[in-house]
Protein backbone atom coordinates (compact mmCIF):
# COMPACT_ATOMS: atom_id res chain seq x y z
CA UNK A 1 0.00 0.00 0.00
CA UNK A 2 2.85 2.36 0.85
CA UNK A 3 4.58 1.67 -2.48
CA UNK A 4 1.30 2.30 -4.32
CA UNK A 5 0.85 5.62 -2.51
CA UNK A 6 4.46 6.52 -3.31
CA UNK A 7 3.89 5.66 -6.98
CA UNK A 8 0.84 7.93 -7.18
CA UNK A 9 2.63 10.68 -5.27
CA UNK A 10 5.60 10.54 -7.65
CA UNK A 11 3.42 10.40 -10.77
CA UNK A 12 0.92 13.20 -10.08
CA UNK A 13 1.02 16.56 -8.36
CA UNK A 14 -1.04 16.97 -5.20
CA UNK A 15 -3.51 19.17 -7.08
CA UNK A 16 -3.95 16.50 -9.76
CA UNK A 17 -4.42 13.78 -7.13
CA UNK A 18 -7.17 15.73 -5.37
CA UNK A 19 -8.85 16.65 -8.66
CA UNK A 20 -9.04 13.03 -9.81
CA UNK A 21 -10.53 11.87 -6.50
CA UNK A 22 -13.10 14.69 -6.66
CA UNK A 23 -14.06 13.74 -10.22
CA UNK A 24 -14.35 10.10 -9.21
CA UNK A 25 -16.60 10.93 -6.26
CA UNK A 26 -18.89 13.04 -8.41
CA UNK A 27 -19.11 10.17 -10.90
CA UNK A 28 -20.01 7.68 -8.14
CA UNK A 29 -22.56 10.05 -6.64
CA UNK A 30 -24.22 10.56 -9.99
CA UNK A 31 -24.11 6.84 -10.79
CA UNK A 32 -25.61 5.63 -7.51
CA UNK A 33 -28.32 8.28 -7.78
CA UNK A 34 -29.17 7.12 -11.30
CA UNK A 35 -29.36 3.51 -10.15
CA UNK A 36 -31.67 4.49 -7.30
CA UNK A 37 -34.06 6.22 -9.71
CA UNK A 38 -34.14 3.14 -11.91
CA UNK A 39 -34.91 0.83 -8.98
CA UNK A 40 -37.39 2.75 -6.85
CA UNK A 41 -40.12 0.08 -7.07
CA UNK A 42 -40.08 -2.69 -4.49
CA UNK A 43 -40.45 -5.25 -7.27
CA UNK A 44 -37.13 -4.11 -8.66
CA UNK A 45 -35.29 -4.37 -5.35
CA UNK A 46 -33.49 -7.52 -6.40
CA UNK A 47 -31.75 -5.54 -9.11
CA UNK A 48 -30.64 -3.05 -6.48
CA UNK A 49 -28.27 -5.28 -4.58
CA UNK A 50 -24.81 -4.61 -3.24
CA UNK A 51 -22.88 -6.77 -5.68
CA UNK A 52 -24.59 -5.32 -8.73
CA UNK A 53 -24.08 -1.77 -7.56
CA UNK A 54 -20.48 -2.39 -6.52
CA UNK A 55 -19.51 -4.00 -9.82
CA UNK A 56 -21.43 -1.40 -11.83
CA UNK A 57 -19.93 1.52 -9.95
CA UNK A 58 -16.41 0.13 -10.31
CA UNK A 59 -17.03 -0.50 -14.01
CA UNK A 60 -18.34 3.02 -14.50
CA UNK A 61 -15.36 4.62 -12.76
CA UNK A 62 -12.93 2.25 -14.44
CA UNK A 63 -14.20 3.43 -17.81
CA UNK A 64 -13.97 7.05 -16.65
CA UNK A 65 -10.49 6.42 -15.23
CA UNK A 66 -9.26 4.98 -18.53
CA UNK A 67 -10.65 7.95 -20.45
CA UNK A 68 -9.18 10.38 -17.93
CA UNK A 69 -5.83 8.60 -18.14
CA UNK A 70 -5.78 8.98 -21.91
CA UNK A 71 -6.69 12.66 -21.54
CA UNK A 72 -3.80 13.04 -19.08
CA UNK A 73 -1.38 11.66 -21.66
CA UNK A 74 -2.75 13.92 -24.38
CA UNK A 75 -2.61 16.94 -22.06
CA UNK A 76 1.00 16.26 -21.09
CA UNK A 77 2.04 15.85 -24.71
CA UNK A 78 0.12 18.99 -25.68
CA UNK A 79 1.95 20.98 -23.00
CA UNK A 80 5.32 19.86 -24.33
CA UNK A 81 4.15 20.59 -27.85
CA UNK A 82 3.36 24.18 -26.83
CA UNK A 83 6.91 24.58 -25.55
CA UNK A 84 8.29 23.25 -28.83
CA UNK A 85 6.02 25.59 -30.77
CA UNK A 86 7.31 28.48 -28.68
CA UNK A 87 10.87 27.62 -29.66
CA UNK A 88 9.80 27.42 -33.29
CA UNK A 89 8.17 30.85 -33.15
CA UNK A 90 11.29 32.35 -31.56
CA UNK A 91 13.57 30.89 -34.23
CA UNK A 92 11.32 31.95 -37.08
CA UNK A 93 11.10 35.55 -35.88
CA UNK A 94 12.52 38.09 -38.32
CA UNK A 95 14.52 39.94 -35.69
CA UNK A 96 15.64 39.80 -32.08
CA UNK A 97 12.95 42.34 -31.18
CA UNK A 98 10.21 40.14 -32.67
CA UNK A 99 11.56 37.13 -30.80
CA UNK A 100 11.63 39.06 -27.53
CA UNK A 101 8.07 40.21 -28.13
CA UNK A 102 6.94 36.64 -28.80
CA UNK A 103 8.47 35.53 -25.49
CA UNK A 104 6.92 38.47 -23.67
CA UNK A 105 3.48 37.69 -25.11
CA UNK A 106 3.76 34.16 -23.75
CA UNK A 107 5.22 34.88 -20.32
CA UNK A 108 4.17 38.41 -19.35
CA UNK A 109 0.72 37.39 -18.01
CA UNK A 110 2.40 35.08 -15.48
CA UNK A 111 5.36 37.25 -14.57
CA UNK A 112 4.10 40.82 -14.66
CA UNK A 113 2.96 40.90 -11.04
CA UNK A 114 6.11 39.18 -9.77
CA UNK A 115 8.91 40.99 -11.62
CA UNK A 116 9.95 44.39 -12.90
CA UNK A 117 10.24 45.18 -16.60
CA UNK A 118 14.04 45.12 -16.38
CA UNK A 119 14.00 41.70 -14.71
CA UNK A 120 11.67 40.31 -17.37
CA UNK A 121 13.77 41.73 -20.18
CA UNK A 122 16.88 40.06 -18.73
CA UNK A 123 15.03 36.76 -18.36
CA UNK A 124 13.65 36.91 -21.91
CA UNK A 125 17.11 37.65 -23.26
CA UNK A 126 18.45 34.55 -21.52
CA UNK A 127 15.56 32.47 -22.90
CA UNK A 128 16.30 33.75 -26.40
CA UNK A 129 19.97 32.82 -26.03
CA UNK A 130 19.10 29.29 -24.95
CA UNK A 131 16.38 28.89 -27.62
CA UNK A 132 18.86 29.68 -30.36
CA UNK A 133 21.19 26.80 -29.47
CA UNK A 134 18.98 23.97 -28.19
CA UNK A 135 17.67 21.24 -30.46
CA UNK A 136 13.97 21.54 -31.25
CA UNK A 137 12.42 18.64 -29.28
CA UNK A 138 9.96 16.21 -30.80
CA UNK A 139 6.72 15.59 -28.94
CA UNK A 140 6.77 11.89 -28.04
CA UNK A 141 5.13 9.72 -25.44
CA UNK A 142 7.22 9.49 -22.28
CA UNK A 143 7.29 7.00 -19.43
CA UNK A 144 6.14 9.74 -17.04
CA UNK A 145 3.01 10.24 -19.15
CA UNK A 146 2.08 6.55 -18.82
CA UNK A 147 2.77 6.55 -15.07
CA UNK A 148 0.60 9.64 -14.65
CA UNK A 149 -2.20 8.02 -16.64
CA UNK A 150 -2.04 4.83 -14.50
CA UNK A 151 -2.07 6.89 -11.29
CA UNK A 152 -5.05 8.87 -12.59
CA UNK A 153 -7.01 5.69 -13.30
CA UNK A 154 -6.14 4.22 -9.88
CA UNK A 155 -7.38 7.32 -8.05
CA UNK A 156 -10.65 7.48 -9.98
CA UNK A 157 -11.36 3.79 -9.39
CA UNK A 158 -10.23 3.97 -5.75
CA UNK A 159 -12.63 6.83 -5.04
CA UNK A 160 -15.47 4.41 -5.82
CA UNK A 161 -15.13 2.31 -2.69
CA UNK A 162 -15.98 4.58 0.30
CA UNK A 163 -19.38 5.66 -1.08
CA UNK A 164 -20.44 2.12 -2.03
CA UNK A 165 -19.43 0.43 1.26
CA UNK A 166 -22.85 1.16 2.87
CA UNK A 167 -24.49 -1.09 0.29
CA UNK A 168 -22.39 -3.98 1.61
CA UNK A 169 -23.26 -3.51 5.29
CA UNK A 170 -26.76 -1.96 5.30
CA UNK A 171 -29.66 -4.16 4.23
CA UNK A 172 -32.10 -1.37 3.39
CA UNK A 173 -31.25 -0.07 -0.12
CA UNK A 174 -32.85 3.30 0.58
CA UNK A 175 -30.94 3.81 3.83
CA UNK A 176 -27.72 2.57 2.24
CA UNK A 177 -28.18 5.08 -0.56
CA UNK A 178 -28.60 8.01 1.84
CA UNK A 179 -25.56 6.95 3.88
CA UNK A 180 -23.61 6.60 0.64
CA UNK A 181 -24.72 10.08 -0.40
CA UNK A 182 -23.63 11.46 2.97
CA UNK A 183 -20.18 9.86 2.72
CA UNK A 184 -19.63 11.21 -0.79
CA UNK A 185 -20.78 14.72 0.16
CA UNK A 186 -18.60 14.75 3.29
CA UNK A 187 -15.61 13.60 1.27
CA UNK A 188 -16.24 16.31 -1.33
CA UNK A 189 -16.25 18.94 1.41
CA UNK A 190 -12.99 17.78 3.00
CA UNK A 191 -11.28 17.30 -0.37
CA UNK A 192 -12.34 20.81 -1.41
CA UNK A 193 -11.11 22.16 1.92
CA UNK A 194 -7.75 20.46 1.51
CA UNK A 195 -7.44 21.35 -2.19
CA UNK A 196 -8.04 25.04 -1.37
CA UNK A 197 -5.14 24.93 1.08
CA UNK A 198 -2.78 24.01 -1.77
CA UNK A 199 -3.63 27.04 -3.92
CA UNK A 200 -4.37 29.74 -1.35
CA UNK A 201 -8.15 29.68 -1.87
CA UNK A 202 -10.76 30.05 0.87
CA UNK A 203 -10.94 26.57 2.38
CA UNK A 204 -14.45 26.51 3.82
CA UNK A 205 -15.97 28.19 0.76
CA UNK A 206 -14.31 25.76 -1.63
CA UNK A 207 -15.33 22.78 0.48
CA UNK A 208 -18.92 24.01 0.68
CA UNK A 209 -19.10 24.61 -3.07
CA UNK A 210 -18.10 21.03 -3.79
CA UNK A 211 -20.47 19.72 -1.13
CA UNK A 212 -23.28 21.78 -2.69
CA UNK A 213 -22.55 20.14 -6.05
CA UNK A 214 -22.96 16.75 -4.39
CA UNK A 215 -26.12 17.79 -2.56
CA UNK A 216 -27.50 19.15 -5.82
CA UNK A 217 -27.19 15.71 -7.37
CA UNK A 218 -29.00 14.18 -4.40
CA UNK A 219 -31.79 16.79 -4.52
CA UNK A 220 -32.29 16.12 -8.24
CA UNK A 221 -32.43 12.40 -7.50
CA UNK A 222 -35.05 12.83 -4.78
CA UNK A 223 -37.09 15.13 -7.02
CA UNK A 224 -37.08 12.45 -9.70
CA UNK A 225 -38.23 9.82 -7.21
CA UNK A 226 -34.89 8.28 -6.21
C-alpha positions, -999 to +999 in steps of 0.1 A: +000+000+000+029+024+009+046+017-025+013+023-043+009+056-025+045+065-033+039+057-070+008+079-072+026+107-053+056+105-076+034+104-108+009+132-101+010+166-084-010+170-052-035+192-071-040+165-098-044+138-071-072+157-054-088+167-087-090+130-098-105+119-065-131+147-067-141+137-102-143+101-092-166+109-063-189+130-084-191+102-109-200+077-081-226+101-066-242+106-100-241+068-108-256+056-075-283+083-078-292+071-113-294+035-101-317+045-073-341+062-097-341+031-119-349+008-090-374+027-069-401+001-071-401-027-045-404-052-073-371-041-087-353-044-053-335-075-064-317-055-091-306-030-065-283-053-046-248-046-032-229-068-057-246-053-087-241-018-076-205-024-065-195-040-098-214-014-118-199+015-099-164+001-103-170-005-140-183+030-145-154+046-128-129+023-144-142+034-178-140+070-167-105+064-152-093+050-185-106+080-205-092+104-179-058+086-181-058+090-219-067+127-215-038+130-191-014+117-217-028+139-244-026+169-221+010+163-211+020+159-247+001+190-257+019+210-230+053+199-243+041+206-278+034+242-268+069+246-255+083+233-288+060+256-308+073+285-287+109+276-297+098+274-333+082+308-331+113+324-316+136+309-342+113+320-371+111+355-359+125+381-383+145+399-357+156+398-321+129+423-312+102+401-327+116+371-308+116+391-275+081+402-281+069+366-288+085+355-255+069+385-237+035+377-251+038+342-238+052+349-203+042+384-194+007+374-180+024+351-155+054+372-146+041+408-147+030+409-110+061+392-098+089+410-116+100+444-129+102+452-166+140+451-164+140+417-147+117+403-174+138+417-202+169+401-187+150+368-184+137+369-219+171+377-233+185+345-215+156+325-229+163+338-264+200+328-260+191+293-249+164+289-276+189+297-304+212+268-295+190+240-282+177+212-305+140+215-312+124+186-293+100+162-308+067+156-289+068+119-280+051+097-254+072+095-223+073+070-194+061+097-170+030+102-191+021+066-188+028+066-151+006+096-146-022+080-166-020+048-145-021+069-113-050+089-126-070+057-133-061+042-099-074+073-081-106+075-100-114+038-094-102+040-057-126+068-050-155+044-058-151+023-027-160+046+003-194+057-011-204+021-020-194+004+013-228+012+029-245-011+003-224-040+016-233-035+053-268-020+053-297-042+042-321-014+034-312-001-001-328+033+006-309+038+038-277+026+022-282+051-006-286+080+018-256+070+039-236+066+006-247+101-004-236+115+030-202+099+027-196+112-008-208+147+002-186+148+033-156+136+013-162+163-013-163+189+014-130+178+030-113+173-004-123+208-014-111+222+019-077+205+015-074+214-022-080+250-014-051+249+011-028+240-018-036+270-039-044+297-013-082+297-019-108+300+009-109+266+024-145+265+038-160+282+008-143+258-016-153+228+005-189+240+007-191+246-031-181+210-038-205+197-011-233+218-027-225+201-060-230+167-044-261+178-026-275+191-058-272+157-074-290+142-044-318+168-045-323+161-082-324+124-075-350+128-048-371+151-070-371+124-097-382+098-072-349+083-062 
